[in-house]
Amino acid sequence: MPLFIEGKPLRTVLRWQVYATATSMLIAGLWFGRHGALSALLGGLINVTAGAVFGLVATRSRKRTVGEALIALMRAEAGKVVLIVLQLWLVLVNYKQLVLAPFFCTFILTVIFFSMAFFVRDR
């Protein structure tokens, strides 16, 4: 079983999220310094990892019927939400020098990019 994410829309959106995270890191690093850059990185990585888990769960599940496909998507979405909440909690509790503005701006930006997968063609 290959370890890559299947489907062009998901791969494209994950790539956009990585680019947005890197750009946010550069901007936050210039404005807020090292902790700003790290905060932006953490905000973006939360959604990148959650999106990758979503893709793995959704594509690796058995989908012979429409019902099985819906169950696979629901499991993938539930896994994504649980992972996001867990990672947010871990960062907010453990990183004392967290700069909230770049952290949440990058987090929200990567959430928006994930929702754009609907607009990416699968060809």
N, C-alpha and C positions, 0 to 999 in steps of 0.2 A: 504494500500500500504506500503510494507516494506521500510525502510530507508537505506538499504544497497546497495552496488554496485553489480550488477549481472555480471556474467562472470568471469571465473577463470583468463584469461589473464590480465584483467584490475586490478583485486584485487591483483594479483601477482606483477604487475608492480608498483602499488601504494605502496605495502609493500617494494619493492626494493628501491623506492624513499625515503621512511621514513628511512630505514636503511642507505642509502647513506647520507641523511641529518644528521642523528645522528652521523655518523662517521666523516663527515666533520666538524660538530660542535666541536667534541672532538679535532680533529687535529688543527682547527683554534683557539680554546680556548687555546691550549698549545703554539701556535706560536704567536698569536696576542692578547690574553687576552679575557676579557669578551665581548668587542665589536666585536671582530673577530668571536667568537662563535655565538653571536646574528646575525651577518651578514650572516653567513653560514646558520643558521636556517631560516632566512627570504628568502634567495635565494632558499632554498629547498622547503619551504612551498608554494611559489608562484606556482610551478609546481604541487605540491601535491594537492592543492586546485583546480587548474585549471583542473587537470586530474580527480578529483572526480566529478567536475561539468560536464565534458565531459561525464563521465560514466552515470551520472544521466540523462542527457538530451538524450543521445543515447539510453539508455535502457527503458526510460519511454515514448518515442514517439511511435506513432502508426506506425506499419510496416507490412502492409498486402501485399504490392507489393514491387518489387525491387525499384521502383521510390520513394516510401515512405521511404524505408530504406536509400536510398541515401540522401534524404532530411533531415532525422533525423541525419545522420552522418555529413552533412554540417552544420546544426544548432549547433550540439555539438562542432564541430571544431571552428565555428565562436564564440561561447560562450567562448571556451577555450582561443582563441587568444585575445578576448576583455578583459577577466579577467586577463590574463598575462600582457597585456599592462597597464591596470589600476593599478594592484598591483606593477609593476615595477615603474611606475610614483609615486605612493604613497610612496614607500620606498625611492626612490632616492630624492624626494623633502623633506620628513619629517624627515628622520633619518640622522642627521648631523654627527654622529660619525661612519657612515657606513664604513666598511673596504671592499674596492672593490674586492680585490683578492679572499677572501673566498666567498663573496657574488656571484660573477659571476662564479667562479669555481663550486660551488654547484648548481647554476642555470643551467649551461650547463650540468653537470653530470646528473641531474634529467631529463633534456630534452632527453638526450641520452637513459636513462632507459625507458622513456615513449615510445620511438620509438621501443624498444625491445619487445613490446607486441605482435608483429607479430610472434615472435619466440616461444611464450609460447603456449603449447598445451591446448586445452579446455577440457581436460578429468580429 
